[in-house]
Structures are given as C-alpha cells and as structure tokens.
Amino acid sequence: MDHELERFEARTEDGTVRTIIAWQTFARTGGLSGSRILKGQHRFTLLNGKGVVQLDGGAFQVIASGEVLHRIAV
C-alpha cells in the first residue's frame, strides 16, 4: 500500500511549475507476536502519474521525457 508523504512545487527549465508527490510503500504484517508496519521505498510522481527520479537534493527528472525540475524553496 502506498501513502502520500508530501506534495511540493518544482519549476521546469522553461519556468512551468509542476507538483511532485512523494510516496512511501507500507506493508502491514500480523502474526502471533502482533501487528507490524514495514516501511519500504520512497518514490516520486507528478500529479498526472508520470514517474520522477530524484537527481540530488533539489533536482528531479521526469522519467518519460527527461525533463529536469528544480524544487521551489518555500
């Protein structure tokens, strides 16, 4: 199951602003010892669902197009 961690704005090279969503995968397990939540990988997507990879602390790249986005400081 994926949970949304945060949403933030990023600017493209031509000045267009896009919203990026940060997700984290969770799994709930249960057994005789009780229930546990396992936290997994983080991933990023645009609002339209296209995948995004993080290049460094403030730069991201859209996987499908190669477009580079820079996080806008709030």
TORSE-346092 format. One line per 10 residues: their letters; for each residue x, y, z of N, C-alpha, C, CB. Coordinates in nm, 4 decimals. Glycine has a CB too. Layout:
N
A = X,Y,Z,X,Y,Z,X,Y,Z,X,Y,Z | ...
//
This chain:
74
MDHELERFEA = 0.0841,-0.1163,0.0000,0.0000,0.0000,0.0000,0.0897,0.1240,0.0000,-0.0963,-0.0010,0.1215 | 0.0559,0.2219,-0.0798,0.1332,0.3465,-0.0865,0.0616,0.4573,-0.0099,0.1560,0.3891,-0.2337 | 0.1393,0.5380,0.0606,0.0865,0.6535,0.1325,0.1587,0.7790,0.0845,0.1023,0.6358,0.2864 | 0.0833,0.8862,0.0690,0.1422,1.0140,0.0280,0.2133,1.0758,0.1472,0.0336,1.1111,-0.0280 | 0.3398,1.1130,0.1277,0.4174,1.1772,0.2331,0.4097,1.3286,0.2253,0.5617,1.1329,0.2259 | 0.4233,1.3831,0.1043,0.4183,1.5281,0.0869,0.3967,1.5632,-0.0594,0.5472,1.5936,0.1390 | 0.3568,1.6878,-0.0812,0.3471,1.7463,-0.2150,0.4292,1.8738,-0.2136,0.1973,1.7746,-0.2564 | 0.4990,1.8974,-0.3237,0.5766,2.0207,-0.3331,0.5848,2.0640,-0.4782,0.7181,2.0021,-0.2735 | 0.6163,2.1906,-0.4969,0.6236,2.2504,-0.6303,0.7668,2.2445,-0.6824,0.5730,2.3968,-0.6277 | 0.7778,2.2271,-0.8138,0.9081,2.2281,-0.8807,0.8935,2.3023,-1.0130,0.9620,2.0824,-0.9037
RTEDGTVRTI = 0.9993,2.3717,-1.0528,0.9975,2.4529,-1.1746,1.0795,2.3837,-1.2837,1.0528,2.5957,-1.1468 | 1.0249,2.3841,-1.4060,1.0954,2.3264,-1.5207,1.1946,2.4284,-1.5758,0.9951,2.2821,-1.6315 | 1.2737,2.3871,-1.6734,1.3719,2.4766,-1.7357,1.3047,2.5970,-1.8016,1.4546,2.4002,-1.8393 | 1.1815,2.5796,-1.8539,1.1118,2.6905,-1.9203,1.0249,2.7724,-1.8247,1.0258,2.6369,-2.0326 | 1.0298,2.7418,-1.6943,0.9579,2.8203,-1.5951,0.8223,2.7662,-1.5544,0.9406,2.9555,-1.6455 | 0.7762,2.6584,-1.6167,0.6484,2.5979,-1.5805,0.6592,2.5351,-1.4420,0.6056,2.4920,-1.6856 | 0.5551,2.5520,-1.3612,0.5538,2.4942,-1.2270,0.4750,2.3637,-1.2295,0.4927,2.5936,-1.1239 | 0.5327,2.2581,-1.1736,0.4691,2.1263,-1.1651,0.4624,2.0846,-1.0187,0.5470,2.0201,-1.2497 | 0.3653,2.0021,-0.9844,0.3535,1.9480,-0.8493,0.4081,1.8058,-0.8475,0.2059,1.9510,-0.8006 | 0.4982,1.7796,-0.7534,0.5545,1.6460,-0.7351,0.4985,1.5883,-0.6054,0.7114,1.6498,-0.7323
IAWQTFARTG = 0.4614,1.4607,-0.6099,0.4102,1.3914,-0.4921,0.5133,1.2878,-0.4484,0.2718,1.3241,-0.5213 | 0.5480,1.2887,-0.3193,0.6386,1.1882,-0.2629,0.5541,1.0786,-0.1985,0.7374,1.2523,-0.1584 | 0.5837,0.9543,-0.2320,0.5100,0.8381,-0.1819,0.6042,0.7471,-0.1047,0.4429,0.7606,-0.2981 | 0.5475,0.6697,-0.0105,0.6229,0.5642,0.0562,0.5359,0.4394,0.0610,0.6673,0.6078,0.1999 | 0.5975,0.3251,0.0347,0.5266,0.1975,0.0366,0.5265,0.1424,0.1790,0.5918,0.0960,-0.0619 | 0.4087,0.1000,0.2258,0.3936,0.0396,0.3576,0.3330,-0.0986,0.3422,0.3062,0.1280,0.4500 | 0.3708,-0.1895,0.4275,0.3074,-0.3210,0.4323,0.2756,-0.3523,0.5781,0.3994,-0.4319,0.3690 | 0.1576,-0.4041,0.6023,0.1178,-0.4405,0.7383,0.1230,-0.5925,0.7490,-0.0259,-0.3856,0.7733 | 0.1945,-0.6401,0.8492,0.2030,-0.7842,0.8709,0.1467,-0.8163,1.0081,0.3495,-0.8346,0.8580 | 0.0989,-0.9354,1.0240,0.0453,-0.9766,1.1534,0.0746,-1.1223,1.1786,-0.1047,-0.9512,1.1610
GLSGSRILKG = 0.0812,-1.1556,1.3020,0.1081,-1.2939,1.3394,0.0839,-1.3115,1.4875,0.2520,-1.3345,1.3029 | 0.1386,-1.4166,1.5427,0.1205,-1.4450,1.6847,0.1838,-1.3382,1.7730,0.1789,-1.5806,1.7185 | 0.2888,-1.2749,1.7248,0.3580,-1.1738,1.8049,0.2966,-1.0349,1.7913,0.5034,-1.1683,1.7656 | 0.1942,-1.0194,1.7084,0.1282,-0.8903,1.6932,0.1412,-0.8358,1.5526,0.1846,-0.7911,1.7914 | 0.0961,-0.7137,1.5364,0.0946,-0.6491,1.4057,0.2143,-0.5555,1.3929,-0.0375,-0.5717,1.3841 | 0.2739,-0.5515,1.2737,0.3857,-0.4602,1.2474,0.3618,-0.3894,1.1159,0.5212,-0.5361,1.2448 | 0.4161,-0.2694,1.1045,0.4123,-0.1954,0.9788,0.5546,-0.1887,0.9252,0.3514,-0.0516,0.9979 | 0.5725,-0.2354,0.8032,0.7029,-0.2331,0.7381,0.7066,-0.1174,0.6394,0.7326,-0.3678,0.6665 | 0.8044,-0.0292,0.6547,0.8178,0.0850,0.5650,0.9139,0.0486,0.4535,0.8667,0.2111,0.6411 | 0.8758,0.0831,0.3314,0.9578,0.0473,0.2160,1.0101,0.1682,0.1424,0.8793,-0.0384,0.1215
QHRFTLLNGK = 1.0230,0.1521,0.0138,1.0866,0.2509,-0.0719,1.0063,0.3804,-0.0849,1.1088,0.1921,-0.2077 | 1.0786,0.4874,-0.1138,1.0175,0.6151,-0.1487,1.0148,0.6246,-0.3008,1.0956,0.7360,-0.0848 | 0.9113,0.6877,-0.3535,0.9063,0.7143,-0.4971,0.8383,0.8483,-0.5178,0.8311,0.6006,-0.5741 | 0.8566,0.9045,-0.6371,0.8018,1.0350,-0.6704,0.7233,1.0256,-0.8003,0.9137,1.1405,-0.6819 | 0.6121,1.1006,-0.8075,0.5338,1.1101,-0.9309,0.4867,1.2539,-0.9482,0.4124,1.0117,-0.9286 | 0.4514,1.2877,-1.0716,0.3819,1.4133,-1.0981,0.2339,1.3903,-1.0700,0.4054,1.4629,-1.2460 | 0.1549,1.4968,-1.0683,0.0105,1.4833,-1.0476,-0.0544,1.3940,-1.1524,-0.0553,1.6199,-1.0492 | -0.0001,1.3913,-1.2741,-0.0579,1.3089,-1.3808,-0.0136,1.1627,-1.3730,-0.0201,1.3661,-1.5161 | 0.0655,1.1274,-1.2722,0.1067,0.9889,-1.2521,0.2394,0.9507,-1.3149,0.0032,0.9004,-1.3046 | 0.3004,1.0405,-1.3921,0.4295,1.0087,-1.4550,0.5382,0.9983,-1.3480,0.4678,1.1167,-1.5608
GVVQLDGGAF = 0.6263,0.9001,-1.3636,0.7330,0.8768,-1.2674,0.8405,0.9836,-1.2717,0.7947,0.7428,-1.2914 | 0.8970,1.0130,-1.1555,1.0017,1.1135,-1.1405,1.1129,1.0522,-1.0550,0.9457,1.2462,-1.0755 | 1.2382,1.0768,-1.0915,1.3513,1.0324,-1.0100,1.4215,1.1544,-0.9517,1.4506,0.9463,-1.0938 | 1.4772,1.1373,-0.8319,1.5493,1.2458,-0.7669,1.6953,1.2401,-0.8098,1.5364,1.2372,-0.6122 | 1.7454,1.3515,-0.8644,1.8847,1.3593,-0.9085,1.9763,1.3980,-0.7934,1.8991,1.4597,-1.0231 | 1.9351,1.4978,-0.7161,2.0062,1.5382,-0.5950,1.9043,1.6027,-0.5026,2.1253,1.6366,-0.6269 | 1.9488,1.6745,-0.4012,1.8580,1.7306,-0.3022,1.7454,1.8155,-0.3562,1.9341,1.8102,-0.2086 | 1.7664,1.8892,-0.4636,1.6632,1.9774,-0.5146,1.6286,1.9607,-0.6606,1.7033,2.1140,-0.4926 | 1.6893,1.8629,-0.7264,1.6642,1.8418,-0.8694,1.5987,1.7060,-0.8929,1.7956,1.8520,-0.9497 | 1.5037,1.7048,-0.9858,1.4300,1.5837,-1.0209,1.4243,1.5733,-1.1721,1.2866,1.5843,-0.9594
QVIASGEVLH = 1.4000,1.4524,-1.2229,1.3885,1.4315,-1.3671,1.2677,1.3435,-1.3955,1.5178,1.3676,-1.4248 | 1.1847,1.3875,-1.4923,1.0700,1.3083,-1.5359,1.1250,1.1921,-1.6181,0.9668,1.3949,-1.6192 | 1.0906,1.0691,-1.5807,1.1472,0.9506,-1.6456,1.1110,0.9449,-1.7938,1.0988,0.8238,-1.5755 | 0.9856,0.9685,-1.8277,0.9383,0.9531,-1.9658,0.9994,1.0545,-2.0626,0.7882,0.9653,-1.9696 | 1.0154,1.1790,-2.0181,1.0586,1.2847,-2.1100,1.2023,1.3315,-2.0890,0.9675,1.4016,-2.0968 | 1.2603,1.3038,-1.9725,1.3943,1.3524,-1.9420,1.3964,1.4963,-1.8940,1.4812,1.3392,-2.0623 | 1.2796,1.5574,-1.8799,1.2675,1.6963,-1.8356,1.3206,1.7106,-1.6924,1.1196,1.7437,-1.8438 | 1.4015,1.8132,-1.6684,1.4599,1.8372,-1.5367,1.3759,1.9410,-1.4626,1.6077,1.8844,-1.5490 | 1.3487,1.9129,-1.3348,1.2697,2.0009,-1.2489,1.3541,2.0399,-1.1284,1.1369,1.9320,-1.2039 | 1.3364,2.1632,-1.0807,1.4083,2.2117,-0.9634,1.3070,2.2503,-0.8564,1.5002,2.3324,-0.9994
RIAV = 1.3233,2.1924,-0.7378,1.2308,2.2169,-0.6275,1.2306,2.3643,-0.5909,1.2677,2.1315,-0.5053 | 1.1108,2.4178,-0.5675,1.0953,2.5578,-0.5289,1.0988,2.5660,-0.3770,0.9626,2.6183,-0.5854 | 1.1902,2.6463,-0.3236,1.2002,2.6636,-0.1787,1.0811,2.7443,-0.1289,1.3333,2.7333,-0.1400 | 1.0252,2.6999,-0.0191,0.9069,2.7677,0.0369,0.9489,2.8673,0.1405,0.8085,2.6673,0.0979
//
